[in-house]
Amino acid sequence: MKDNVIGYIDSQDRILDTQSVESREGLKEILFDNSKEALELIRHSTAHLMAQAINELYEGAKFFVGPVVEEGFYYDFSVNETVREEDLKRIEKKMKELIKRKFPIEKYSIPKDEALEKFSSDELKLAVLSKIDDEIVSIYKQGSFEDLCRGPHVPNTKFLHNFKLTKVSGAYLGGDENSKMLTRVYGISFATKEALKEHLKMLEEAKKRDHRKLGAELELFMFDEESGAGLPFWLPKGAKLRYKLEQILHKAHLKRGYMPVRGPEILKANMWRTSGHYACYGENMYLTEIDGQEYGIKPMNCIGHIQIFKSSLKSYRDLPLRYYEYGVVHRHEKSGVLHGLLRVREFTQDDAHIFCMPSQIAQEVIGVIEFVDKVMKLFNFNYTMEISTKPDKAIGDDEVWDIATDGLKEALEKNNLPYTIDEGGGAFYGPKIDIKITDAIGRKWQCGTIQVDFNLPERFDVEYIAEDNRRARPVMIHRAILGSFERFIGILTEHFAGEFPLFLAPLQVIIVPISSVHSDYAYKLRDNLIDMDIDVEVYDKSESLNKRIRTAEKQRVPFVLVVGDREAKEGSVAIRDRRKKEQYNLKFEDFMVELSKQLNEGKI
């Protein structure tokens, strides 16, 4: 085995470590680099290295799980003292000491019964074992530290030099709010110092762009714990931004043959039983009782659209039929995962459902992808697509799932659109295409989704009259492009660092009169701008000119106009163009022409 081989990939694309391989025949080598597979091994092993350091630093430390996650890795553990951000440096120092000792990472297996006896005094290990059905369990050992783990890991701790612990937080045991609170430490690691340095630079930039910080500074939205966690309030400027985004999409939907609809936000629980939500998604729903009957607040909009489709008999000539709704939904997210606008309990989906014949699936999916492409290009996002297949918890026969999954693959392959596969990541009622976007600083976000569903039309007995006058079952395509307005606005805020393009900015122009004698001219300009649907304010408080200009610029508006004697006389404006970082003068009529051009950039 070469010194830089840290694992293998088998014929089923599974990552195997060197500790688990008896024969290398037919296996692809994983080299020590920054590939996705190598980072999986490196980060999982760095999590164990961190646990080893914590075990030496904190007497009585006990460990739950330490998985690799999208942002790196973490470990959940319990200790007899509080671990703070400032303690991370101490843990890092101990990790570096351990690396120098170049511990081999060894694997051994024992029967589960023996493991239960071995860890009988460790409630966290017992909690891990309770979730394992296998009769044999594996344990990884480095130095004096060992832990239950499936792997995979690098062969030696000498591969783990380039890491950084990023944050510490609390986490409930197994994510259960009624269980014990554990300490969770997050970290990141790479094969090279350069990759780590670049990532840390990105994290610093992400802190500056944090939508929660910018949302408060720009007065876009707020949360109120007294009113309830995960429930956003939209302030006037945030509501304006949201309205503009809604209007851009509203016009784009109409151009593409969608019709607006709206369903109730609460339905009888039997509807959710029929759909499968009650059984497969019930723990995420809010349920109540009215007049002795159980009702569920909707977590999704699909049932409402099905009932609207069924309200009148449809013919094959009516298909495809495209409904869209800005649907408010509620989902019972655990308090530990709530995060600004990115994870909330009430949100609004830019939801649509397309009812079509099986023969129309490919063209409709491609139509949605073309729509997605226009939206993502409007905001300068790159994106990739991933097909997610049948999960363990699902409704419908395998044959129906295969037909739906093949339909998605066929649509993408016929149009030479690349995609990856996420095995088992589909919705419970059908496979889906997930749209993953990359923002201005290289982070990936899950946003839109396209789902092909044969199951709900069957469950709700949805029909149309086919060309041969027989009753036929339509296919239902679930589709969201943004995902939700809340999450997408959070992402946009960080993507643009609060510097929204003119067509989206909640406040687009601020006019600053040099003195009170110029206020009449400033308000005349304001009225003209309002007439062309520009959000504008006049800053004419009894403060110094410089202070008013500084206050205006802190709002990150695209244009600040300063007007005085010369501008009033010439019918011009002195422009501070924030996006171009330039200052210049223009006739007001010419400035309005420029605004009109930039507003048109928001059409899709």
URTAQUI-V746642 format. One record per backbone hydrogen bond with DSSP energy under -1.0 kcal/mol. NH is the residue of the N-H (numbers start at 0). CO is the residue of the C=O. E is the energy in kcal/mol with one decimal. If there is no record, write none. Layout:
nh->(NH;NH)
co->(CO;CO)
e->(E;E)
This chain:
nh->(4;5;6;7;8;9;12;15;19;26;27;29;31;32;38;39;40;41;42;43;44;45;46;47;48;49;50;51;52;53;54;55;56;57;60;61;63;68;71;72;73;74;75;76;77;86;87;90;91;92;93;94;95;96;97;98;99;100;101;104;105;107;109;111;114;115;116;117;118;119;121;125;126;127;128;129;130;131;136;138;139;140;141;144;146;148;156;158;159;162;163;165;168;170;172;174;175;178;181;182;183;184;185;186;187;189;195;196;197;198;199;200;201;202;203;204;205;206;207;208;213;214;215;216;217;219;221;226;227;232;234;238;239;240;241;242;243;244;245;246;247;248;249;250;251;252;253;254;255;256;257;258;260;266;268;270;272;273;274;275;277;279;280;283;284;287;289;292;294;295;296;297;304;305;306;307;308;309;315;317;320;322;323;324;326;326;328;329;330;331;332;336;338;341;342;344;345;346;348;350;350;351;352;353;354;355;359;360;363;364;365;366;367;368;369;370;371;372;373;374;375;376;377;378;379;380;381;383;385;386;387;388;394;400;401;402;403;404;405;406;407;408;409;410;411;412;413;415;416;419;421;424;425;426;431;432;433;434;435;436;437;438;441;444;446;448;449;450;451;452;458;459;460;461;463;464;465;468;471;474;475;476;477;478;479;484;487;488;489;490;491;492;493;494;495;497;498;499;503;504;507;508;509;510;511;513;517;518;521;522;523;524;525;526;527;528;529;530;532;533;536;538;542;547;548;549;550;551;552;553;554;555;558;559;560;561;562;567;568;569;570;571;572;573;574;575;576;577;580;581;583;585;587;590;591;592;593;594;595;596;597;598;599;601;602)
co->(1;29;29;15;27;13;9;7;16;23;8;6;3;30;34;35;36;37;38;39;40;41;42;43;44;45;46;47;48;49;50;51;52;53;57;77;75;71;68;186;66;184;64;182;61;83;84;86;87;88;89;90;91;92;93;94;95;97;98;154;140;138;136;134;110;111;112;113;114;116;118;121;122;123;124;125;127;128;109;107;146;105;144;141;139;137;102;155;156;160;187;185;183;181;179;171;172;175;170;76;168;74;166;72;163;161;191;192;193;194;195;196;197;198;199;200;201;202;203;204;209;210;211;212;213;214;232;223;223;221;219;234;235;236;237;238;239;240;241;242;243;244;245;246;247;248;249;250;251;253;252;321;323;295;293;267;268;269;270;271;271;275;276;280;281;294;292;289;287;266;285;264;300;301;302;303;304;305;464;314;354;352;258;350;324;348;346;297;344;283;330;333;342;338;338;229;229;328;326;324;348;478;322;476;320;474;356;357;359;360;361;362;363;364;365;366;367;368;369;370;371;372;373;374;376;375;437;435;433;419;431;421;427;396;397;398;399;400;401;402;403;404;405;406;407;408;409;412;411;384;386;421;388;429;387;449;385;447;383;444;381;442;438;436;434;479;432;477;430;475;454;455;457;456;471;313;469;465;463;355;452;353;450;351;448;347;483;484;485;486;487;488;489;490;491;492;495;497;500;500;534;534;558;536;560;562;514;515;517;518;519;520;521;522;523;524;525;526;529;528;508;510;540;543;544;545;546;547;548;549;551;552;507;575;509;573;511;563;564;565;566;566;585;561;583;559;581;557;576;576;574;572;570;586;587;588;589;590;591;592;593;594;595;598;599)
e->(-1.4;-2.8;-1.0;-3.1;-2.3;-2.0;-2.0;-3.3;-1.6;-1.9;-2.6;-3.0;-2.2;-1.5;-2.6;-1.5;-1.5;-2.8;-2.9;-1.7;-2.1;-2.2;-2.0;-1.5;-2.2;-2.6;-2.2;-2.5;-2.1;-2.7;-2.6;-1.3;-1.8;-2.7;-1.5;-2.3;-3.0;-1.7;-2.2;-2.0;-1.7;-1.5;-2.7;-2.6;-2.7;-1.5;-1.6;-1.9;-2.8;-2.4;-1.8;-2.3;-2.3;-1.8;-2.2;-2.1;-1.4;-1.2;-2.1;-2.5;-3.0;-2.4;-2.4;-3.4;-2.0;-2.5;-1.6;-2.7;-2.4;-1.2;-2.0;-2.2;-1.6;-1.9;-2.8;-1.7;-1.5;-1.5;-3.0;-3.0;-2.4;-2.9;-2.9;-1.9;-2.1;-2.2;-2.5;-1.5;-1.8;-1.1;-2.3;-1.7;-2.8;-2.1;-2.8;-2.5;-1.6;-2.2;-3.5;-3.2;-3.3;-1.7;-2.9;-2.5;-2.5;-2.6;-1.7;-2.6;-2.3;-2.1;-2.6;-1.9;-1.8;-2.3;-2.1;-2.0;-2.4;-1.9;-1.5;-1.5;-2.5;-2.5;-1.4;-2.2;-3.0;-2.9;-2.2;-1.0;-1.6;-2.9;-1.7;-3.0;-1.9;-2.1;-2.6;-2.5;-2.3;-2.0;-2.5;-2.6;-2.2;-2.0;-2.6;-2.2;-1.7;-2.7;-2.1;-2.1;-1.0;-1.5;-2.3;-2.6;-2.3;-2.1;-2.9;-1.5;-1.8;-2.4;-2.0;-1.1;-2.3;-2.8;-3.2;-2.0;-1.8;-2.4;-3.1;-2.2;-3.2;-3.2;-2.7;-2.3;-1.4;-2.1;-2.4;-1.8;-2.3;-2.3;-2.2;-1.7;-2.6;-2.5;-2.3;-3.0;-1.4;-1.2;-3.1;-2.2;-2.2;-2.8;-2.0;-1.7;-1.6;-1.6;-1.1;-2.9;-1.3;-2.2;-2.5;-1.7;-1.6;-1.8;-2.2;-2.5;-2.8;-2.4;-2.3;-1.3;-2.2;-2.8;-2.4;-1.9;-2.2;-2.4;-2.4;-1.7;-2.9;-2.7;-1.8;-2.1;-2.8;-2.2;-1.7;-1.2;-1.1;-3.0;-1.1;-2.5;-1.8;-3.1;-3.2;-1.8;-2.8;-2.0;-2.7;-2.0;-2.2;-2.9;-2.7;-1.7;-1.6;-2.3;-2.8;-1.9;-1.9;-3.0;-2.6;-1.6;-3.0;-1.6;-3.1;-1.8;-3.4;-1.4;-1.8;-3.2;-3.2;-2.8;-2.6;-2.4;-2.7;-2.5;-1.8;-2.6;-2.5;-2.7;-2.3;-3.1;-1.4;-2.6;-2.5;-2.3;-1.1;-2.9;-2.0;-2.8;-3.2;-2.1;-2.7;-3.4;-2.3;-2.8;-2.5;-2.4;-2.3;-2.8;-2.4;-2.5;-2.1;-2.5;-3.2;-2.4;-1.6;-2.9;-2.8;-1.6;-2.3;-1.3;-2.0;-2.1;-2.1;-1.8;-2.0;-2.9;-3.8;-2.9;-1.8;-1.5;-2.0;-2.8;-1.8;-2.2;-2.3;-2.2;-1.7;-2.2;-2.5;-1.8;-2.0;-2.2;-1.7;-2.9;-2.4;-2.2;-2.3;-2.6;-2.6;-2.1;-2.5;-1.7;-1.1;-1.7;-1.5;-1.7;-3.1;-2.9;-1.7;-2.5;-2.4;-2.6;-1.6;-2.0;-2.4;-1.7;-3.4;-2.6;-2.7;-2.2;-1.4;-1.6;-1.9;-2.0;-2.6;-2.1;-2.2;-1.5;-2.0;-2.3;-2.3;-1.9;-2.1;-2.5;-1.7;-1.6;-1.4)
